[in-house]
Protein backbone atom coordinates (compact mmCIF):
# COMPACT_ATOMS: atom_id res chain seq x y z
CA UNK A 1 0.00 0.00 0.00
CA UNK A 2 1.34 3.46 -0.89
CA UNK A 3 2.00 6.04 1.83
CA UNK A 4 -0.74 8.24 0.36
CA UNK A 5 -3.38 5.50 0.57
CA UNK A 6 -2.24 4.50 4.06
CA UNK A 7 -2.54 8.08 5.31
CA UNK A 8 -5.97 8.42 3.70
CA UNK A 9 -7.26 5.29 5.45
CA UNK A 10 -5.76 6.42 8.74
CA UNK A 11 -7.44 9.84 8.38
CA UNK A 12 -10.86 8.28 7.66
CA UNK A 13 -10.51 6.01 10.68
CA UNK A 14 -9.53 8.89 12.98
CA UNK A 15 -12.32 11.12 11.66
CA UNK A 16 -15.18 8.63 11.60
CA UNK A 17 -13.97 5.64 13.61
CA UNK A 18 -14.60 3.43 10.58
CA UNK A 19 -11.75 1.81 8.66
CA UNK A 20 -11.73 2.49 4.94
CA UNK A 21 -12.33 -0.76 3.09
CA UNK A 22 -10.67 -2.03 -0.03
CA UNK A 23 -13.69 -2.39 -2.29
CA UNK A 24 -14.06 -5.41 -4.56
CA UNK A 25 -17.31 -6.44 -6.24
CA UNK A 26 -17.52 -10.23 -6.04
CA UNK A 27 -20.51 -10.79 -8.31
CA UNK A 28 -22.08 -14.19 -8.90
CA UNK A 29 -23.75 -14.10 -12.30
CA UNK A 30 -26.53 -16.49 -13.28
CA UNK A 31 -25.28 -19.32 -15.45
CA UNK A 32 -27.04 -19.88 -18.80
CA UNK A 33 -30.46 -21.32 -18.04
CA UNK A 34 -34.02 -21.78 -19.34
CA UNK A 35 -35.88 -19.57 -16.87
CA UNK A 36 -37.28 -17.42 -19.72
CA UNK A 37 -37.36 -20.05 -22.46
CA UNK A 38 -40.01 -19.36 -25.11
CA UNK A 39 -40.56 -15.76 -24.04
CA UNK A 40 -39.87 -12.42 -25.74
CA UNK A 41 -38.75 -9.28 -23.95
CA UNK A 42 -38.93 -5.66 -25.09
CA UNK A 43 -36.28 -3.61 -23.24
CA UNK A 44 -36.16 0.15 -23.70
CA UNK A 45 -32.90 2.07 -23.67
CA UNK A 46 -30.84 -1.10 -23.87
CA UNK A 47 -27.90 -0.13 -26.08
CA UNK A 48 -25.63 0.12 -23.03
CA UNK A 49 -25.50 0.00 -19.24
CA UNK A 50 -28.19 -1.71 -17.18
CA UNK A 51 -30.52 -2.24 -20.16
CA UNK A 52 -27.81 -3.95 -22.20
CA UNK A 53 -26.87 -6.22 -19.31
CA UNK A 54 -30.53 -7.16 -18.77
CA UNK A 55 -30.83 -7.97 -22.48
CA UNK A 56 -27.76 -10.19 -22.25
CA UNK A 57 -29.06 -12.02 -19.17
CA UNK A 58 -32.48 -12.54 -20.75
CA UNK A 59 -30.85 -14.10 -23.81
CA UNK A 60 -28.79 -16.35 -21.54
CA UNK A 61 -32.05 -17.35 -19.84
CA UNK A 62 -33.58 -18.48 -23.15
CA UNK A 63 -35.62 -15.43 -24.17
CA UNK A 64 -35.79 -13.57 -27.45
CA UNK A 65 -34.94 -9.90 -27.01
CA UNK A 66 -35.91 -6.62 -28.65
CA UNK A 67 -33.92 -3.57 -27.61
CA UNK A 68 -34.78 0.07 -28.27
CA UNK A 69 -32.66 3.19 -28.46
CA UNK A 70 -32.59 6.62 -30.06
CA UNK A 71 -29.46 6.18 -32.18
CA UNK A 72 -29.53 3.70 -35.07
CA UNK A 73 -25.77 3.06 -35.05
CA UNK A 74 -25.70 2.35 -31.32
CA UNK A 75 -28.65 -0.03 -31.70
CA UNK A 76 -26.88 -1.96 -34.47
CA UNK A 77 -23.66 -2.11 -32.46
CA UNK A 78 -25.45 -3.40 -29.35
CA UNK A 79 -27.32 -6.05 -31.36
CA UNK A 80 -24.05 -7.19 -32.95
CA UNK A 81 -22.41 -7.55 -29.55
CA UNK A 82 -25.32 -9.56 -28.18
CA UNK A 83 -25.53 -11.84 -31.22
CA UNK A 84 -21.78 -12.47 -31.07
CA UNK A 85 -22.18 -14.17 -27.67
CA UNK A 86 -24.09 -17.11 -29.15
CA UNK A 87 -25.13 -17.82 -32.74
CA UNK A 88 -28.60 -18.99 -31.70
CA UNK A 89 -29.59 -15.82 -29.85
CA UNK A 90 -32.52 -13.97 -31.41
CA UNK A 91 -31.97 -10.23 -30.99
CA UNK A 92 -33.73 -7.34 -32.69
CA UNK A 93 -33.20 -3.60 -32.37
CA UNK A 94 -35.67 -0.85 -33.15
CA UNK A 95 -35.23 2.91 -33.15
CA UNK A 96 -37.70 4.39 -30.69
CA UNK A 97 -37.57 7.56 -28.62
CA UNK A 98 -39.46 7.31 -25.32
CA UNK A 99 -40.56 10.93 -25.77
CA UNK A 100 -42.33 10.15 -29.06
CA UNK A 101 -45.54 8.61 -27.70
CA UNK A 102 -47.52 8.74 -31.01
CA UNK A 103 -45.15 6.22 -32.65
CA UNK A 104 -45.52 3.53 -29.97
CA UNK A 105 -48.45 1.73 -31.60
CA UNK A 106 -46.75 1.75 -35.01
CA UNK A 107 -43.54 0.39 -33.50
CA UNK A 108 -45.37 -2.42 -31.67
CA UNK A 109 -47.12 -3.45 -34.89
CA UNK A 110 -43.75 -3.47 -36.67
CA UNK A 111 -42.20 -5.74 -34.02
CA UNK A 112 -45.08 -8.18 -34.16
CA UNK A 113 -44.68 -8.51 -37.94
CA UNK A 114 -41.16 -9.94 -37.58
CA UNK A 115 -41.31 -13.61 -38.53
CA UNK A 116 -39.50 -14.88 -35.42
CA UNK A 117 -41.55 -12.80 -32.95
CA UNK A 118 -44.91 -14.39 -32.13
CA UNK A 119 -45.75 -12.14 -29.21
CA UNK A 120 -44.15 -9.92 -26.58
CA UNK A 121 -44.71 -10.98 -22.98
CA UNK A 122 -42.07 -9.01 -21.04
CA UNK A 123 -41.70 -5.24 -21.04
CA UNK A 124 -38.72 -3.68 -19.24
CA UNK A 125 -39.10 0.09 -18.86
CA UNK A 126 -35.42 0.94 -18.58
CA UNK A 127 -34.86 4.04 -20.75
CA UNK A 128 -34.00 7.12 -18.72
CA UNK A 129 -31.90 10.27 -18.54
CA UNK A 130 -30.28 11.99 -15.56
CA UNK A 131 -30.28 15.64 -14.57
CA UNK A 132 -32.69 18.47 -13.99
CA UNK A 133 -31.30 19.81 -10.72
CA UNK A 134 -33.65 22.49 -9.38
CA UNK A 135 -30.74 24.92 -9.00
CA UNK A 136 -30.24 25.53 -12.70
CA UNK A 137 -32.37 23.31 -14.95
CA UNK A 138 -34.26 24.85 -17.86
CA UNK A 139 -37.83 24.11 -18.85
CA UNK A 140 -36.60 22.32 -21.97
CA UNK A 141 -34.30 20.06 -19.94
CA UNK A 142 -37.07 19.41 -17.42
CA UNK A 143 -39.55 18.42 -20.14
CA UNK A 144 -37.06 16.07 -21.81
CA UNK A 145 -36.34 14.26 -18.53
CA UNK A 146 -39.97 13.96 -17.48
CA UNK A 147 -41.11 12.88 -20.96
CA UNK A 148 -38.37 10.25 -21.26
CA UNK A 149 -38.43 8.85 -17.74
CA UNK A 150 -42.12 9.05 -16.84
CA UNK A 151 -44.50 10.07 -19.62
CA UNK A 152 -43.03 7.55 -22.05
CA UNK A 153 -43.15 4.79 -19.42
CA UNK A 154 -46.78 5.63 -18.61
CA UNK A 155 -47.99 5.42 -22.21
CA UNK A 156 -45.83 2.46 -23.22
CA UNK A 157 -47.15 0.54 -20.20
CA UNK A 158 -50.68 1.60 -21.10
CA UNK A 159 -50.27 0.23 -24.64
CA UNK A 160 -48.57 -3.02 -23.55
CA UNK A 161 -51.16 -3.50 -20.79
CA UNK A 162 -53.99 -3.30 -23.34
CA UNK A 163 -52.06 -5.61 -25.67
CA UNK A 164 -51.58 -8.22 -22.91
CA UNK A 165 -55.23 -8.01 -21.87
CA UNK A 166 -56.62 -8.26 -25.42
CA UNK A 167 -54.30 -11.15 -26.35
CA UNK A 168 -54.80 -12.93 -22.98
CA UNK A 169 -51.06 -12.80 -22.29
CA UNK A 170 -50.07 -13.27 -18.65
CA UNK A 171 -46.97 -11.19 -19.11
CA UNK A 172 -44.69 -9.00 -17.03
CA UNK A 173 -43.88 -5.32 -16.78
CA UNK A 174 -40.64 -4.49 -14.99
CA UNK A 175 -39.89 -0.84 -14.23
CA UNK A 176 -36.37 0.36 -13.51
CA UNK A 177 -36.75 2.85 -10.68
CA UNK A 178 -33.86 4.23 -8.60
CA UNK A 179 -32.62 4.94 -5.11
CA UNK A 180 -33.75 8.46 -6.05
CA UNK A 181 -37.34 7.29 -5.60
CA UNK A 182 -36.61 7.38 -1.85
CA UNK A 183 -34.71 10.67 -1.74
CA UNK A 184 -35.93 14.25 -1.22
CA UNK A 185 -36.99 15.28 -4.73
CA UNK A 186 -34.67 18.14 -5.69
CA UNK A 187 -34.36 17.32 -9.39
CA UNK A 188 -36.53 16.44 -12.36
CA UNK A 189 -34.88 13.00 -12.42
CA UNK A 190 -35.79 12.33 -8.78
CA UNK A 191 -39.38 13.43 -9.37
CA UNK A 192 -39.69 10.97 -12.26
CA UNK A 193 -38.39 8.11 -10.14
CA UNK A 194 -40.94 8.89 -7.41
CA UNK A 195 -43.48 8.70 -10.23
CA UNK A 196 -42.17 5.32 -11.38
CA UNK A 197 -42.52 3.97 -7.85
CA UNK A 198 -46.16 5.06 -7.70
CA UNK A 199 -46.89 3.89 -11.23
CA UNK A 200 -45.52 0.43 -10.42
CA UNK A 201 -48.04 0.14 -7.58
CA UNK A 202 -50.87 1.45 -9.75
CA UNK A 203 -50.13 -0.85 -12.69
CA UNK A 204 -49.90 -3.84 -10.36
CA UNK A 205 -53.24 -2.96 -8.79
CA UNK A 206 -55.12 -2.78 -12.09
CA UNK A 207 -53.31 -5.47 -14.11
CA UNK A 208 -52.81 -8.31 -11.62
CA UNK A 209 -56.42 -9.55 -12.05
CA UNK A 210 -55.50 -10.30 -15.69
CA UNK A 211 -52.46 -12.35 -14.69
CA UNK A 212 -50.07 -9.51 -15.59
CA UNK A 213 -47.29 -9.14 -13.02
CA UNK A 214 -45.77 -5.70 -12.44
CA UNK A 215 -42.71 -4.99 -10.30
CA UNK A 216 -39.69 -2.73 -10.22
CA UNK A 217 -36.00 -2.67 -9.42
CA UNK A 218 -34.43 0.40 -7.83
CA UNK A 219 -30.67 0.44 -8.40
CA UNK A 220 -28.43 2.79 -6.50
CA UNK A 221 -25.51 4.45 -8.29
CA UNK A 222 -24.40 1.81 -10.80
CA UNK A 223 -21.09 1.41 -12.62
CA UNK A 224 -22.29 2.38 -16.10
CA UNK A 225 -21.39 5.09 -18.58
CA UNK A 226 -24.50 6.99 -17.48
CA UNK A 227 -22.68 8.22 -14.39
CA UNK A 228 -19.05 7.17 -14.97
CA UNK A 229 -16.63 7.86 -17.76
CA UNK A 230 -15.75 4.77 -19.78
CA UNK A 231 -12.13 4.89 -18.60
CA UNK A 232 -13.06 5.03 -14.90
CA UNK A 233 -12.78 1.61 -13.28
CA UNK A 234 -13.00 2.83 -9.67
CA UNK A 235 -16.36 1.63 -8.29
CA UNK A 236 -15.85 3.09 -4.80
CA UNK A 237 -18.83 5.11 -3.61
CA UNK A 238 -19.82 6.85 -0.39
CA UNK A 239 -22.64 4.52 0.62
CA UNK A 240 -22.91 1.78 3.28
CA UNK A 241 -21.43 -0.98 1.09
CA UNK A 242 -18.70 1.37 -0.11
CA UNK A 243 -19.21 0.75 -3.82
CA UNK A 244 -21.50 1.16 -6.79
CA UNK A 245 -23.88 -1.56 -7.87
CA UNK A 246 -22.79 -3.57 -10.90
CA UNK A 247 -25.07 -3.97 -13.94
CA UNK A 248 -24.78 -7.76 -13.65
CA UNK A 249 -26.35 -7.63 -10.18
CA UNK A 250 -29.34 -5.71 -11.51
CA UNK A 251 -29.66 -8.11 -14.44
CA UNK A 252 -29.70 -11.17 -12.16
CA UNK A 253 -32.69 -9.76 -10.29
CA UNK A 254 -34.38 -8.73 -13.55
CA UNK A 255 -34.34 -12.35 -14.70
CA UNK A 256 -35.77 -13.64 -11.43
CA UNK A 257 -38.58 -11.08 -11.21
CA UNK A 258 -40.04 -11.82 -14.66
CA UNK A 259 -39.59 -15.58 -14.39
CA UNK A 260 -42.12 -18.03 -12.92
CA UNK A 261 -40.04 -17.95 -9.72
CA UNK A 262 -41.15 -14.37 -9.10
CA UNK A 263 -44.87 -14.48 -9.81
CA UNK A 264 -45.90 -14.06 -6.17
CA UNK A 265 -43.96 -10.78 -5.98
CA UNK A 266 -46.51 -8.15 -7.01
CA UNK A 267 -46.27 -4.36 -7.08
CA UNK A 268 -42.95 -4.42 -5.29
CA UNK A 269 -39.76 -2.47 -5.77
CA UNK A 270 -36.55 -4.39 -5.05
CA UNK A 271 -34.05 -1.87 -3.72
CA UNK A 272 -30.54 -2.71 -4.91
CA UNK A 273 -29.03 0.52 -3.67
CA UNK A 274 -26.22 -0.54 -1.34
CA UNK A 275 -28.14 1.35 1.34
CA UNK A 276 -28.38 4.61 -0.65
CA UNK A 277 -31.73 6.25 -0.05
CA UNK A 278 -32.74 3.54 2.41
CA UNK A 279 -30.38 4.04 5.32
CA UNK A 280 -28.38 7.04 4.16
CA UNK A 281 -28.79 10.20 2.11
CA UNK A 282 -25.23 11.34 2.80
CA UNK A 283 -23.96 10.09 -0.55
CA UNK A 284 -25.62 13.00 -2.40
CA UNK A 285 -25.08 16.72 -1.97
CA UNK A 286 -28.18 18.85 -1.48
CA UNK A 287 -27.32 22.44 -2.34
CA UNK A 288 -29.18 25.34 -3.91
Buried (B, 14 or more C-beta within 10 A) or exposed (E): EEEEEEEEBEEBEEEEEEEBEEEEEEEEEBEEEEBBEEBBBBBBBBBBBBBBBBBBBBBBBBBBBBBBBBEEEBBBBBBEBBBEEEEEBBBBBBBBBBBBBEEBEEBBEBBBEBEEBEEBBBBBBBBBBBEBBEEEBEEEBBBBBBBBBBBBBBBBBEBBBEBBBEEEBEBBBBBBBBBBBBBEBBBBBBBBBBBBBEBBBBBBEEBEEBEBBBBBBBBBBBBBEBEBEEEEEEBEBEBBBBBBBBBBBBBBBBBBBBBEEBBEBBBBBBBBBBBBBBEBEEBBEEEE
